[in-house]
């Protein structure tokens, strides 16, 4: 049986790993001296990056890597429109939200045009962790409950509160008694009726929380279940789960930090694929294309219930430069047709990978939506998740100058989420490289 993997340890540098050259070693020692135990670097042999554009990142040695891992620059690395917007605004004004500044409300109006009408109040923050932390506090105030239900390998942030509802972030500590983690909504756990099975587990979790003295406050999910290994289908399976939580008095929080902003192709938000209306929506990474910004959107009554006892203010959340970056991102998504591109190019990727999977005993499943795809990798003899093989494959892809990461309970699911500007030629390059890398990794 494969070992459960902690999220920050997936394909990360560990003390003692060899590095490729002296320059990298010197940079690594400097990083470790500055960051200490909190240093987290991708790859066992870290890469020093010096530039990026579109879906490409450039290393100090001149290697141009195709980026299939990083969903922060959602509309493309260093997109000129976002760069220009940030440069122009910071030359004019940047301050906190205690002043009326037109571009901040201009951005919020543009963002709200993409949200369901009931979610008309938005609190701007600097990170998805802050947004999810605030969402949990609002849910508790509005529901009167304390219990939270998440999925087995969920990741929702790194504040104290969000770490406690992020099983994949915990190295040794057990979940608190007010948190229950259930299997993600896949066939392995729920068979062919994912909707009913997932809802039944939520019902059981609610009963357990109540037996521990915790009324349910929230069902918190990333609507494509990114860290759990990407579970998108069938569309609509979240309906019954949400109904079950609300019937018990809890709220529904859709964490859109990873699937939001047109990534799933058919919809702007991941929750829209399921036709549900969350009580709270959180968002982050893609909002500013690399500029730190995030948000929580909810109904006025829920936010008022929270603010009745506790005020909320965020010094940097919603600053004018962030608003300028965010507005530019929304405009680029529309002007460049990136939602349609996510659907079209994502389908090209999904189909290409599925063709390879049909011929390989190493690929157990390929699933996803738009430009967010998961590929399960297994031992061909046992059919069990194979994280060691996954690491070899990731390193083989790096040799092909393609960056890719892993997810899932055992770290054996490739997590594919390139920038939304990915071209069909780049998608085809990835599929070809994946096919070659699969064979190389299988050779050991």
N, C-alpha and C positions, 0 to 999 in steps of 0.2 A: 504494500500500500504506500502511495506517495505521501510525503510529509507536507503538512500545511505550511505555506510560505507567507512570511510577513512582507507587506507590500514594498517597504523601502529596501528590502534585501534582494528583490528580484533583479538579477543581472546588474548588481551594483558592485563597485570596487570594495574590496575587503582588505584590511591591513595585512600586508604580507604578499599581496598579489604582485606579480612581476609587471613592469611597465615597459613599453616598447623602446624608449630612448631616454637619453639623459635630460633633454629639455622637458619632456613630460614628467620625469621623476622630480626635477627641481620645482616645477609648477605644482605638482601634487604635494610635495613636502610643505610648500608655502601655504597651500589651501588647508592642509591638516593642522598646521600651526595656528592658523587664523580661526578656523571653524571648530576645531577640536572634535569631540565625539558626535557633534551634530552634522558633520560633513557627509553628504550623500552625493555620490557621483555615478552616472550611468556608465555601464561597462566595467568589466574587471580590469581592462586596460583603458583608462579614461581618455577622452578626446578633448583637446583644447580648441575651442571655436573662436574664429576671428571675424566672421561675417556671415550674412545670410540674405537671401532674396527669393521671393516666391516660395517654392517647395524645396529649396536647396539651402543647405548650410555648408559653410566653408571652414575647414580646419586649418590650423597654423601650417601644417605641412603641404597645404594646397589641395588636399582632397576635397572634392565637391560631393557631399552626401545628399541623397534624396531623403527628405525627412518624412517618415511615415509614423512618427511617434508623438510629435509635439502638437497638441491641439490649442496651445496658447495663441500663436499667431494665426488665427483662424482664417483670415482672408489672404494670408501669405506674409512671409517674413518681410519686414521693412516696406510694407505697401506704401507707395508714394503719397497717396491721399491721406492716409493716417499720419504719416510723418509730417506732412505739410500742416495738417490741422493742429497737431501738438505743438509744432514750432511756432505757428502763428499765435495760438492762444497763450503760451507761456511768455511770449513777448509783450502781451497786453495786460493780463491779470491772472493770478492764481492765488486763491484764498480759500477759507473754509465756507461752509454753507450757512453761516449766520447772516449773510448778506444776500440780497436779491441780485442774481446774476443771470442774464437772459439765457445764455447758452445751456445752463444747467436745466432749466425748465423746458427749453427747446428739446434737449435730449430726452428728458423724461416723457414728454408728449410723444416723441417719435418711438420710444420704447413701448409705451403703453398702447400704441396702435397695433402692436404685435401680441398683446396680452388680452385675455378675456376681460370683458368690461367690469365684472365684480372685483377684479384685482387692481384697484385704482390707487392704492397707496403704496409708495415705494420708498424704502430706506436704502440709501447708497452706502456701501462699505468699500473696503480696500481689497478684500479677499473672499473667496468662497467659504473659507473657514468661518470668517466673521458673519457672513450672511446666514450660514446654517446654524451657527450659535444663536443668533438673534431669532431665527425661525423657531427653534426649539423653545426658546423663552416665551415667544409670543404664543405658541401652541399651548404651552402649559398655562399661561394666563387666561387664554380664551376658553380652554376646555375645563380647567380646574383639575386636570389629571397630571400625573408625573411620568407614567410609563411610556416607553418608546419601543417600537418594533422596527428592526432593520433586517438586512439580509446577511448571510454568513460571512461574506468577504467584503462587506461594504466599506467604503472610505468616504467620510463626509467632512474631514478637516482636522486641524491640529491645535485648536484651542482645547482647554481642559474638557469642556462639555462635549465638543464634537469628537474628540479622541475617544471618549467613553461610549460613543455610538458608532465607532469605526473599528469593527473586529479585526480588519486586516492591518491596522496600525499597532495593535497590541502584541508585544513580544512575549510576555509571560503572564501579565495580569488577566484575571477573569473579568467578564462583563459584570457590571453592577446589577443588583437585583431588580432595578427598574428598567433594564434593557434586555430584550430578548431578540436573538438573531435566528432567522429561519432560512431554509434553503432558497436560493434564487429561483426564479420561475423558468425552469428548464425541463426538458423531457426526462432527464435522469432522475429528478426528484418527484415529478408529478405526472409522468406518463403523457398520454395524449390530451387529457383535459387539464391543461395548465391553469386555466381560470379558476375552476372549482377547487383544484388541489391547493393552489396558492392561497385562496381565500380561506380554506379550511384550516390551514396552518396559522393564518392570522387569527382566526377565531380561537384556536387552541392557545395561542400566545396571549391573547386578551384574558382568557380565563386564568392562565397562570399568573399574569401580572396582578389580577384582582385578588388571587389567593395570597399574594405577597403584600397586599395592602396598597397597590398602585393602580388607581384608575388610569385608563389609557389616555395619553395626551396626543400622541401622533404616530402615524405610519410614515416613516421617512424612507424614500427610495430615490435612487438615481434612475431616471426613467428608461435607461437602456442597460442598467445594471453593469456598468463599465468594469469596476474592479472585480465583480463576481465572474466575469468572463464574457460579457456582452450577450444579453438576452432581449431580443426585440420583438419576437413573434409568438403567437399570432397577434396582430393589432387588435386591441380591445380587451385583452385578458386582464387588465388592471381594474376594469369596471367593478367586478364583484368584490375585489379586495378593498377598494375604496368604500363601497357601500357597507362592508362588514365593519370597517373601522369607525365610520360615522355613526352606525347604529349603536355602537358602544360608547359614543360621546367624544371620540377622538377626532383629531384633524388629519388631513392628508397634506404632506409636504413633498412636492416634486423638486428634487435636486437636479437642476438643469446645467450645473457647472460644466459637465462634459458633453451631454447630448444636445444642448441648446444651440440657438443661433444658426439654424438651417442645416446642421450637420446630418440629420437623418434623411434629408432630401425631400421626402413627401410632405414634411411639415416643418415649421419654424422651430417648434419645441418637441421634445421627445414625448411629453405627455399628450400632445395633440394626436399622435398616432393611435392613441387608445381612446380618444374621444371623451376624456375625463376633464373635469374642472377641479383642480387642486384648491385647497384653502390657502395654501402658501406656495410660492414658487421662488426658488433661489437660483442665482446665476453668478458666474464669475469668469474664469479663465478667458473665454473667447471675446468678452465684452469690449476690451480695449486693444485687442491685437498685440498684447504684450505689455501695454500700459496697465499697471495694477488698479483694477476696479472690479466691483462686484455689487450685488443688490439682492434685496428681499422684497417681493411684491405680495401684497395680501389685501384682504377686505378691510375697509376702514374700521369696522366694529372690532375685528381681531386686534388690530394695532392699538386701538383706543383702550382695549382691556389691558394690554400690556403697559401702556404709557400712564394708566391711572395710578400705578404705584411706582413705576420706575421711568425716569426720563431717558431718552436716547439721543446721543450726539456722537458724531464721528468726525474728528478733525479733518482728515484727508478724504474721507468718503464723500464723493460728489463734488470734488473740487473742479473748477472750470476746465483745467487741462484734461482731466479724466473725461469730463462731459464731451469735450471736443473730440477726443479719441473715440469715444463710444458712438457719437453721432456719425463720425466718418465711417466706422465699421458698418453701421446699419445702411448707410448710403452705398457703400461698396458692395455689400451683399445684394442689394437691389439692382444697382447699375451694372454690375458684372455678371448678373444672373447666377450667383453662386449656389443658391438653393437648387436650382435646376441642374447645375453642374454636379452637385453632390449626388443627386439622384442618378444622373446619366453615367457619370464616371464611376460612381459606386457600384452600379449594376455591372459595368465592364469588369471591375475588380472581382466582384462576387462571382460572376460567371466564370472568369478565368481561373479563380481559385477552386471553384467547385469541379471544374474539369480535371484539375490536377488531383483533387481529393478522390475522385472516382477511380483513379489509377494507383493511388498510394495507400498502403496499409499503415502509414504513419499518421495520416490525417483522418481523425474520427468525425469531425463536423466543421462546417463553414457556415456562419450565420452573421446577420447584422442588418443594418439599414443605412442607406446612403453611404457616406464616407466614414462609417464606424463599423468595423468588421472584426469578428473573433474567429480564430482558427484553432481548434483543439488538436493537440499532438499527443500521440500515445505510443506505448511499446507495442509493436506489431504481434508479439507472442502472447501478451496478456490482455491487451486492450486497455491497460491502466495508464492514466496520465503520466507523461514522461518529462519531468522538468529538466533532467540532464540533457536529453535530446533537444529540448527547446532552447537551452543555452547554446548548444553547438550550432543550432540553426540560426539563432540571433547573431552569433559571431560570424557565421558563414555569410549572412546577409550584409554584415558590416564589411566583409571583404569585397562584396559587390557594391560597396559605397551606398548602402541603404540602411537607415536607422530604423529600428523596430524594437518594441518592448513586449513584455509579457504581463498577463493578468490571470485571474482565476484563483481558486482555492489552493491549487498546487503549483501555480506559476507555470502551467503548461498550455496556456492559451495565448497565442499571438494577439496583440492588441493593435489593430490597424486604424489609425486616425490621422491621415495626412491633412495639410491645409486644404481649404475648400476650393482653392484655385487649381488644384491638381489637374493636369492635362491628360488626355487619353493616352498620349505617348508615354508619359510618366507612369501611368497605371499599367500599361503593357510592359514597360521596363521592369516594374515591380514583379509582375506575374512571372516573367521569364526568369528573373533572378531568384524568385522563390522556388521555382521548379529545379533550378540548378543547385540551389543551396540545400534543398531537401535531400537531394541525392548525395551531396558532399557530407552533410551532417550524418546521414545514415551509414556512411563509410567509417565514421568515427573520427 
